[in-house]
Amino acid sequence: MPDTPAARDDADVAKVRRAPKYSVFAALGAAVGLVAALVLSTVFDGTSEASVLTQVEYSPSQTFGFIMLWCVPAGVLLGMLVALLLDWTIGRRTRDVRVAHESVDEG
């Protein structure tokens, strides 16, 4: 009986495909939404009068916050849609690769 354990090699074929990282696209979409909210809140000054509906005057930072509440989720949604479209187009292309599975029996 040999002192080395018996080794067995199995070779299989596996399909490999590339997929985008959804969290990266969501973070980029949130950043784009944040920039869009910043641009929208600085470009459009609005008025210094009180709101017609609430009779409250909003500061520029409050306006930025309100716009950000809509732009950031919209940016995340757009980023996820881009990732999904990339997954559909890139995911169709698969490659077959040969993989080796080794198992060692100790005795």
N, CA, C and O atoms as a GROMACS GRO file, in nm:
protein
  428
    1MET      N    1   0.084  -0.118   0.000
    1MET     CA    2   0.000   0.000   0.000
    1MET      C    3   0.089   0.124   0.000
    1MET      O    4   0.179   0.135   0.083
    2PRO      N    5   0.066   0.218  -0.092
    2PRO     CA    6   0.152   0.336  -0.099
    2PRO      C    7   0.123   0.432   0.016
    2PRO      O    8   0.014   0.431   0.074
    3ASP      N    9   0.224   0.515   0.048
    3ASP     CA   10   0.210   0.612   0.157
    3ASP      C   11   0.133   0.737   0.114
    3ASP      O   12   0.081   0.809   0.199
    4THR      N   13   0.124   0.764  -0.015
    4THR     CA   14   0.054   0.883  -0.064
    4THR      C   15  -0.092   0.850  -0.086
    4THR      O   16  -0.125   0.738  -0.126
    5PRO      N   17  -0.181   0.945  -0.061
    5PRO     CA   18  -0.324   0.919  -0.083
    5PRO      C   19  -0.355   0.907  -0.232
    5PRO      O   20  -0.285   0.962  -0.317
    6ALA      N   21  -0.459   0.833  -0.262
    6ALA     CA   22  -0.500   0.815  -0.401
    6ALA      C   23  -0.573   0.940  -0.448
    6ALA      O   24  -0.659   0.993  -0.378
    7ALA      N   25  -0.539   0.986  -0.567
    7ALA     CA   26  -0.602   1.106  -0.624
    7ALA      C   27  -0.680   1.066  -0.748
    7ALA      O   28  -0.638   0.980  -0.825
    8ARG      N   29  -0.794   1.132  -0.766
    8ARG     CA   30  -0.878   1.106  -0.881
    8ARG      C   31  -0.909   1.239  -0.948
    8ARG      O   32  -0.951   1.334  -0.882
    9ASP      N   33  -0.888   1.246  -1.079
    9ASP     CA   34  -0.914   1.368  -1.155
    9ASP      C   35  -1.039   1.348  -1.240
    9ASP      O   36  -1.052   1.248  -1.311
   10ASP      N   37  -1.130   1.444  -1.230
   10ASP     CA   38  -1.248   1.445  -1.316
   10ASP      C   39  -1.246   1.576  -1.394
   10ASP      O   40  -1.226   1.683  -1.336
   11ALA      N   41  -1.267   1.568  -1.524
   11ALA     CA   42  -1.272   1.688  -1.607
   11ALA      C   43  -1.413   1.703  -1.661
   11ALA      O   44  -1.471   1.610  -1.716
   12ASP      N   45  -1.468   1.822  -1.644
   12ASP     CA   46  -1.602   1.853  -1.692
   12ASP      C   47  -1.595   1.977  -1.779
   12ASP      O   48  -1.494   2.048  -1.783
   13VAL      N   49  -1.704   2.002  -1.848
   13VAL     CA   50  -1.717   2.122  -1.928
   13VAL      C   51  -1.820   2.212  -1.860
   13VAL      O   52  -1.931   2.168  -1.829
   14ALA      N   53  -1.783   2.338  -1.836
   14ALA     CA   54  -1.872   2.433  -1.773
   14ALA      C   55  -1.892   2.553  -1.865
   14ALA      O   56  -1.804   2.586  -1.945
   15LYS      N   57  -2.007   2.616  -1.853
   15LYS     CA   58  -2.035   2.736  -1.930
   15LYS      C   59  -2.001   2.858  -1.844
   15LYS      O   60  -2.041   2.866  -1.728
   16VAL      N   61  -1.928   2.952  -1.902
   16VAL     CA   62  -1.887   3.073  -1.832
   16VAL      C   63  -1.946   3.192  -1.906
   16VAL      O   64  -1.938   3.201  -2.028
   17ARG      N   65  -2.005   3.283  -1.830
   17ARG     CA   66  -2.058   3.406  -1.890
   17ARG      C   67  -2.023   3.522  -1.800
   17ARG      O   68  -2.004   3.507  -1.680
   18ARG      N   69  -2.015   3.638  -1.861
   18ARG     CA   70  -1.986   3.759  -1.786
   18ARG      C   71  -2.117   3.823  -1.743
   18ARG      O   72  -2.216   3.819  -1.816
   19ALA      N   73  -2.117   3.883  -1.625
   19ALA     CA   74  -2.235   3.950  -1.574
   19ALA      C   75  -2.192   4.080  -1.506
   19ALA      O   76  -2.089   4.083  -1.438
   20PRO      N   77  -2.269   4.187  -1.524
   20PRO     CA   78  -2.233   4.313  -1.458
   20PRO      C   79  -2.261   4.306  -1.308
   20PRO      O   80  -2.346   4.228  -1.264
   21LYS      N   81  -2.191   4.387  -1.233
   21LYS     CA   82  -2.215   4.396  -1.089
   21LYS      C   83  -2.323   4.501  -1.067
   21LYS      O   84  -2.302   4.620  -1.090
   22TYR      N   85  -2.439   4.456  -1.022
   22TYR     CA   86  -2.554   4.544  -1.009
   22TYR      C   87  -2.531   4.653  -0.905
   22TYR      O   88  -2.580   4.765  -0.921
   23SER      N   89  -2.458   4.623  -0.800
   23SER     CA   90  -2.435   4.724  -0.696
   23SER      C   91  -2.354   4.842  -0.749
   23SER      O   92  -2.376   4.956  -0.707
   24VAL      N   93  -2.262   4.816  -0.840
   24VAL     CA   94  -2.183   4.925  -0.898
   24VAL      C   95  -2.272   5.015  -0.983
   24VAL      O   96  -2.262   5.137  -0.977
   25PHE      N   97  -2.360   4.954  -1.062
   25PHE     CA   98  -2.450   5.033  -1.145
   25PHE      C   99  -2.550   5.111  -1.059
   25PHE      O  100  -2.586   5.224  -1.094
   26ALA      N  101  -2.596   5.052  -0.948
   26ALA     CA  102  -2.687   5.123  -0.859
   26ALA      C  103  -2.617   5.243  -0.794
   26ALA      O  104  -2.676   5.350  -0.783
   27ALA      N  105  -2.492   5.224  -0.753
   27ALA     CA  106  -2.417   5.334  -0.692
   27ALA      C  107  -2.390   5.445  -0.793
   27ALA      O  108  -2.400   5.563  -0.760
   28LEU      N  109  -2.354   5.407  -0.915
   28LEU     CA  110  -2.332   5.509  -1.019
   28LEU      C  111  -2.462   5.583  -1.051
   28LEU      O  112  -2.460   5.704  -1.074
   29GLY      N  113  -2.573   5.511  -1.055
   29GLY     CA  114  -2.702   5.575  -1.079
   29GLY      C  115  -2.739   5.671  -0.968
   29GLY      O  116  -2.793   5.779  -0.994
   30ALA      N  117  -2.709   5.634  -0.842
   30ALA     CA  118  -2.736   5.724  -0.730
   30ALA      C  119  -2.649   5.849  -0.740
   30ALA      O  120  -2.696   5.959  -0.711
   31ALA      N  121  -2.524   5.832  -0.781
   31ALA     CA  122  -2.435   5.948  -0.797
   31ALA      C  123  -2.484   6.040  -0.909
   31ALA      O  124  -2.481   6.162  -0.895
   32VAL      N  125  -2.531   5.981  -1.018
   32VAL     CA  126  -2.586   6.062  -1.128
   32VAL      C  127  -2.711   6.135  -1.082
   32VAL      O  128  -2.731   6.251  -1.117
   33GLY      N  129  -2.796   6.068  -1.004
   33GLY     CA  130  -2.916   6.132  -0.950
   33GLY      C  131  -2.882   6.246  -0.856
   33GLY      O  132  -2.949   6.349  -0.856
   34LEU      N  133  -2.777   6.229  -0.776
   34LEU     CA  134  -2.734   6.334  -0.685
   34LEU      C  135  -2.683   6.456  -0.762
   34LEU      O  136  -2.715   6.570  -0.727
   35VAL      N  137  -2.606   6.432  -0.866
   35VAL     CA  138  -2.556   6.542  -0.949
   35VAL      C  139  -2.673   6.611  -1.020
   35VAL      O  140  -2.676   6.733  -1.031
   36ALA      N  141  -2.768   6.532  -1.069
   36ALA     CA  142  -2.885   6.591  -1.136
   36ALA      C  143  -2.964   6.678  -1.038
   36ALA      O  144  -3.011   6.786  -1.076
   37ALA      N  145  -2.981   6.633  -0.915
   37ALA     CA  146  -3.052   6.713  -0.815
   37ALA      C  147  -2.976   6.841  -0.784
   37ALA      O  148  -3.037   6.947  -0.766
   38LEU      N  149  -2.844   6.832  -0.776
   38LEU     CA  150  -2.764   6.951  -0.751
   38LEU      C  151  -2.777   7.051  -0.864
   38LEU      O  152  -2.790   7.171  -0.841
   39VAL      N  153  -2.773   7.002  -0.987
   39VAL     CA  154  -2.786   7.091  -1.103
   39VAL      C  155  -2.925   7.153  -1.107
   39VAL      O  156  -2.939   7.274  -1.128
   40LEU      N  157  -3.027   7.071  -1.086
   40LEU     CA  158  -3.164   7.124  -1.091
   40LEU      C  159  -3.191   7.226  -0.981
   40LEU      O  160  -3.262   7.324  -1.003
   41SER      N  161  -3.135   7.204  -0.863
   41SER     CA  162  -3.162   7.297  -0.753
   41SER      C  163  -3.081   7.426  -0.765
   41SER      O  164  -3.121   7.528  -0.707
   42THR      N  165  -2.970   7.426  -0.837
   42THR     CA  166  -2.893   7.550  -0.851
   42THR      C  167  -2.928   7.627  -0.977
   42THR      O  168  -2.920   7.750  -0.978
   43VAL      N  169  -2.968   7.558  -1.083
   43VAL     CA  170  -2.999   7.627  -1.208
   43VAL      C  171  -3.132   7.701  -1.198
   43VAL      O  172  -3.142   7.816  -1.240
   44PHE      N  173  -3.232   7.636  -1.143
   44PHE     CA  174  -3.363   7.698  -1.131
   44PHE      C  175  -3.376   7.759  -0.992
   44PHE      O  176  -3.389   7.687  -0.893
   45ASP      N  177  -3.373   7.891  -0.986
   45ASP     CA  178  -3.377   7.959  -0.857
   45ASP      C  179  -3.513   7.951  -0.791
   45ASP      O  180  -3.521   7.944  -0.668
   46GLY      N  181  -3.617   7.950  -0.868
   46GLY     CA  182  -3.750   7.955  -0.809
   46GLY      C  183  -3.782   8.097  -0.766
   46GLY      O  184  -3.735   8.193  -0.827
   47THR      N  185  -3.861   8.109  -0.665
   47THR     CA  186  -3.898   8.242  -0.615
   47THR      C  187  -3.865   8.250  -0.467
   47THR      O  188  -3.845   8.148  -0.401
   48SER      N  189  -3.859   8.370  -0.418
   48SER     CA  190  -3.836   8.390  -0.274
   48SER      C  191  -3.968   8.405  -0.200
   48SER      O  192  -3.970   8.439  -0.081
   49GLU      N  193  -4.077   8.381  -0.271
   49GLU     CA  194  -4.208   8.392  -0.209
   49GLU      C  195  -4.247   8.260  -0.145
   49GLU      O  196  -4.189   8.156  -0.175
   50ALA      N  197  -4.344   8.265  -0.060
   50ALA     CA  198  -4.394   8.144   0.005
   50ALA      C  199  -4.467   8.057  -0.096
   50ALA      O  200  -4.522   8.107  -0.194
   51SER      N  201  -4.469   7.929  -0.070
   51SER     CA  202  -4.538   7.834  -0.157
   51SER      C  203  -4.687   7.862  -0.157
   51SER      O  204  -4.744   7.898  -0.054
   52VAL      N  205  -4.750   7.844  -0.272
   52VAL     CA  206  -4.893   7.870  -0.284
   52VAL      C  207  -4.972   7.770  -0.201
   52VAL      O  208  -5.072   7.806  -0.138
   53LEU      N  209  -4.930   7.646  -0.202
   53LEU     CA  210  -5.006   7.541  -0.134
   53LEU      C  211  -4.981   7.536   0.016
   53LEU      O  212  -5.075   7.518   0.094
   54THR      N  213  -4.857   7.553   0.058
   54THR     CA  214  -4.826   7.537   0.200
   54THR      C  215  -4.800   7.667   0.273
   54THR      O  216  -4.793   7.668   0.396
   55GLN      N  217  -4.786   7.776   0.202
   55GLN     CA  218  -4.756   7.908   0.259
   55GLN      C  219  -4.625   7.907   0.338
   55GLN      O  220  -4.611   7.979   0.437
   56VAL      N  221  -4.529   7.825   0.293
   56VAL     CA  222  -4.398   7.815   0.358
   56VAL      C  223  -4.292   7.853   0.256
   56VAL      O  224  -4.301   7.818   0.138
   57GLU      N  225  -4.190   7.925   0.302
   57GLU     CA  226  -4.078   7.959   0.215
   57GLU      C  227  -3.967   7.856   0.238
   57GLU      O  228  -3.923   7.835   0.351
   58TYR      N  229  -3.922   7.793   0.129
   58TYR     CA  230  -3.822   7.687   0.138
   58TYR      C  231  -3.684   7.741   0.106
   58TYR      O  232  -3.668   7.819   0.012
   59SER      N  233  -3.585   7.699   0.183
   59SER     CA  234  -3.446   7.740   0.159
   59SER      C  235  -3.389   7.659   0.043
   59SER      O  236  -3.447   7.557   0.005
   60PRO      N  237  -3.276   7.704  -0.014
   60PRO     CA  238  -3.215   7.626  -0.123
   60PRO      C  239  -3.174   7.485  -0.082
   60PRO      O  240  -3.184   7.393  -0.162
   61SER      N  241  -3.130   7.467   0.042
   61SER     CA  242  -3.093   7.332   0.085
   61SER      C  243  -3.215   7.242   0.100
   61SER      O  244  -3.208   7.122   0.072
   62GLN      N  245  -3.328   7.299   0.143
   62GLN     CA  246  -3.451   7.220   0.149
   62GLN      C  247  -3.497   7.182   0.009
   62GLN      O  248  -3.542   7.070  -0.015
   63THR      N  249  -3.485   7.276  -0.083
   63THR     CA  250  -3.522   7.248  -0.222
   63THR      C  251  -3.434   7.139  -0.279
   63THR      O  252  -3.483   7.049  -0.348
   64PHE      N  253  -3.303   7.145  -0.252
   64PHE     CA  254  -3.212   7.039  -0.296
   64PHE      C  255  -3.252   6.905  -0.238
   64PHE      O  256  -3.251   6.804  -0.308
   65GLY      N  257  -3.288   6.902  -0.112
   65GLY     CA  258  -3.330   6.776  -0.048
   65GLY      C  259  -3.456   6.719  -0.110
   65GLY      O  260  -3.465   6.598  -0.132
   66PHE      N  261  -3.553   6.805  -0.139
   66PHE     CA  262  -3.678   6.758  -0.200
   66PHE      C  263  -3.652   6.702  -0.340
   66PHE      O  264  -3.706   6.598  -0.377
   67ILE      N  265  -3.571   6.773  -0.417
   67ILE     CA  266  -3.541   6.726  -0.553
   67ILE      C  267  -3.458   6.598  -0.548
   67ILE      O  268  -3.475   6.509  -0.631
   68MET      N  269  -3.368   6.589  -0.449
   68MET     CA  270  -3.285   6.470  -0.435
   68MET      C  271  -3.371   6.347  -0.403
   68MET      O  272  -3.337   6.236  -0.444
   69LEU      N  273  -3.480   6.365  -0.330
   69LEU     CA  274  -3.569   6.253  -0.298
   69LEU      C  275  -3.628   6.188  -0.423
   69LEU      O  276  -3.665   6.071  -0.420
   70TRP      N  277  -3.636   6.263  -0.532
   70TRP     CA  278  -3.686   6.207  -0.657
   70TRP      C  279  -3.574   6.165  -0.752
   70TRP      O  280  -3.586   6.064  -0.820
   71CYS      N  281  -3.467   6.242  -0.755
   71CYS     CA  282  -3.361   6.216  -0.853
   71CYS      C  283  -3.274   6.095  -0.818
   71CYS      O  284  -3.235   6.021  -0.908
   72VAL      N  285  -3.243   6.074  -0.692
   72VAL     CA  286  -3.156   5.962  -0.655
   72VAL      C  287  -3.224   5.828  -0.682
   72VAL      O  288  -3.161   5.741  -0.744
   73PRO      N  289  -3.350   5.806  -0.641
   73PRO     CA  290  -3.413   5.678  -0.677
   73PRO      C  291  -3.430   5.661  -0.828
   73PRO      O  292  -3.420   5.549  -0.880
   74ALA      N  293  -3.456   5.770  -0.899
   74ALA     CA  294  -3.466   5.760  -1.045
   74ALA      C  295  -3.331   5.723  -1.105
   74ALA      O  296  -3.326   5.645  -1.200
   75GLY      N  297  -3.222   5.776  -1.052
   75GLY     CA  298  -3.089   5.741  -1.099
   75GLY      C  299  -3.055   5.595  -1.070
   75GLY      O  300  -2.995   5.528  -1.153
   76VAL      N  301  -3.093   5.548  -0.951
   76VAL     CA  302  -3.070   5.406  -0.918
   76VAL      C  303  -3.149   5.317  -1.012
   76VAL      O  304  -3.098   5.216  -1.060
   77LEU      N  305  -3.272   5.355  -1.039
   77LEU     CA  306  -3.356   5.277  -1.131
   77LEU      C  307  -3.295   5.273  -1.270
   77LEU      O  308  -3.290   5.167  -1.333
   78LEU      N  309  -3.249   5.387  -1.319
   78LEU     CA  310  -3.186   5.390  -1.451
   78LEU      C  311  -3.057   5.308  -1.454
   78LEU      O  312  -3.029   5.239  -1.552
   79GLY      N  313  -2.978   5.316  -1.348
   79GLY     CA  314  -2.856   5.237  -1.341
   79GLY      C  315  -2.884   5.088  -1.342
   79GLY      O  316  -2.813   5.011  -1.406
   80MET      N  317  -2.988   5.047  -1.270
   80MET     CA  318  -3.024   4.905  -1.268
   80MET      C  319  -3.078   4.860  -1.403
   80MET      O  320  -3.054   4.747  -1.445
   81LEU      N  321  -3.151   4.947  -1.472
   81LEU     CA  322  -3.200   4.912  -1.606
   81LEU      C  323  -3.084   4.896  -1.704
   81LEU      O  324  -3.085   4.806  -1.788
   82VAL      N  325  -2.984   4.983  -1.693
   82VAL     CA  326  -2.865   4.969  -1.779
   82VAL      C  327  -2.794   4.838  -1.749
   82VAL      O  328  -2.751   4.768  -1.841
   83ALA      N  329  -2.780   4.804  -1.621
   83ALA     CA  330  -2.715   4.678  -1.584
   83ALA      C  331  -2.794   4.559  -1.635
   83ALA      O  332  -2.736   4.460  -1.681
   84LEU      N  333  -2.926   4.567  -1.628
   84LEU     CA  334  -3.010   4.458  -1.676
   84LEU      C  335  -2.998   4.442  -1.828
   84LEU      O  336  -2.990   4.330  -1.878
   85LEU      N  337  -2.996   4.554  -1.900
   85LEU     CA  338  -2.977   4.547  -2.045
   85LEU      C  339  -2.840   4.490  -2.082
   85LEU      O  340  -2.828   4.410  -2.175
   86LEU      N  341  -2.737   4.530  -2.008
   86LEU     CA  342  -2.605   4.474  -2.033
   86LEU      C  343  -2.600   4.325  -2.001
   86LEU      O  344  -2.535   4.248  -2.070
   87ASP      N  345  -2.670   4.286  -1.896
   87ASP     CA  346  -2.674   4.144  -1.860
   87ASP      C  347  -2.743   4.063  -1.969
   87ASP      O  348  -2.700   3.952  -2.000
   88TRP      N  349  -2.849   4.118  -2.026
   88TRP     CA  350  -2.919   4.047  -2.133
   88TRP      C  351  -2.833   4.035  -2.258
   88TRP      O  352  -2.832   3.931  -2.324
   89THR      N  353  -2.761   4.142  -2.292
   89THR     CA  354  -2.682   4.138  -2.415
   89THR      C  355  -2.551   4.062  -2.397
   89THR      O  356  -2.514   3.980  -2.481
   90ILE      N  357  -2.481   4.088  -2.288
   90ILE     CA  358  -2.354   4.019  -2.264
   90ILE      C  359  -2.378   3.877  -2.217
   90ILE      O  360  -2.299   3.787  -2.247
   91GLY      N  361  -2.484   3.855  -2.143
   91GLY     CA  362  -2.511   3.723  -2.088
   91GLY      C  363  -2.543   3.618  -2.192
   91GLY      O  364  -2.534   3.498  -2.163
   92ARG      N  365  -2.581   3.658  -2.309
   92ARG     CA  366  -2.609   3.561  -2.415
   92ARG      C  367  -2.483   3.494  -2.466
   92ARG      O  368  -2.486   3.380  -2.512
   93ARG      N  369  -2.372   3.565  -2.456
   93ARG     CA  370  -2.245   3.509  -2.504
   93ARG      C  371  -2.182   3.426  -2.392
   93ARG      O  372  -2.136   3.480  -2.292
   94THR      N  373  -2.180   3.297  -2.412
   94THR     CA  374  -2.119   3.208  -2.314
   94THR      C  375  -2.002   3.135  -2.378
   94THR      O  376  -1.997   3.116  -2.499
   95ARG      N  377  -1.910   3.095  -2.295
   95ARG     CA  378  -1.796   3.016  -2.340
   95ARG      C  379  -1.797   2.884  -2.266
   95ARG      O  380  -1.837   2.876  -2.150
   96ASP      N  381  -1.753   2.780  -2.335
   96ASP     CA  382  -1.735   2.651  -2.271
   96ASP      C  383  -1.589   2.639  -2.230
   96ASP      O  384  -1.498   2.657  -2.311
   97VAL      N  385  -1.567   2.610  -2.103
   97VAL     CA  386  -1.432   2.590  -2.053
   97VAL      C  387  -1.423   2.454  -1.987
   97VAL      O  388  -1.522   2.400  -1.937
   98ARG      N  389  -1.306   2.400  -1.988
   98ARG     CA  390  -1.284   2.270  -1.926
   98ARG      C  391  -1.235   2.294  -1.784
   98ARG      O  392  -1.137   2.365  -1.761
   99VAL      N  393  -1.304   2.234  -1.689
   99VAL     CA  394  -1.268   2.248  -1.549
   99VAL      C  395  -1.227   2.113  -1.493
   99VAL      O  396  -1.282   2.010  -1.532
  100ALA      N  397  -1.133   2.116  -1.405
  100ALA     CA  398  -1.085   1.992  -1.342
  100ALA      C  399  -1.126   1.992  -1.196
  100ALA      O  400  -1.110   2.091  -1.125
  101HIS      N  401  -1.179   1.880  -1.154
  101HIS     CA  402  -1.220   1.863  -1.015
  101HIS      C  403  -1.133   1.754  -0.955
  101HIS      O  404  -1.134   1.640  -1.001
  102GLU      N  405  -1.059   1.789  -0.854
  102GLU     CA  406  -0.972   1.692  -0.788
  102GLU      C  407  -1.031   1.655  -0.654
  102GLU      O  408  -1.074   1.741  -0.577
  103SER      N  409  -1.032   1.528  -0.626
  103SER     CA  410  -1.069   1.482  -0.492
  103SER      C  411  -0.963   1.385  -0.446
  103SER      O  412  -0.919   1.297  -0.520
  104VAL      N  413  -0.922   1.401  -0.323
  104VAL     CA  414  -0.815   1.319  -0.268
  104VAL      C  415  -0.874   1.232  -0.158
  104VAL      O  416  -0.936   1.282  -0.064
  105ASP      N  417  -0.855   1.103  -0.171
  105ASP     CA  418  -0.900   1.009  -0.068
  105ASP      C  419  -0.782   0.982   0.024
  105ASP      O  420  -0.675   0.942  -0.020
  106GLU      N  421  -0.803   1.002   0.151
  106GLU     CA  422  -0.695   0.988   0.249
  106GLU      C  423  -0.666   0.842   0.285
  106GLU      O  424  -0.566   0.816   0.353
  107GLY      N  425  -0.744   0.753   0.244
  107GLY     CA  426  -0.706   0.619   0.284
  107GLY      C  427  -0.803   0.518   0.256
  107GLY      O  428  -0.782   0.401   0.285
   0.00000   0.00000   0.00000
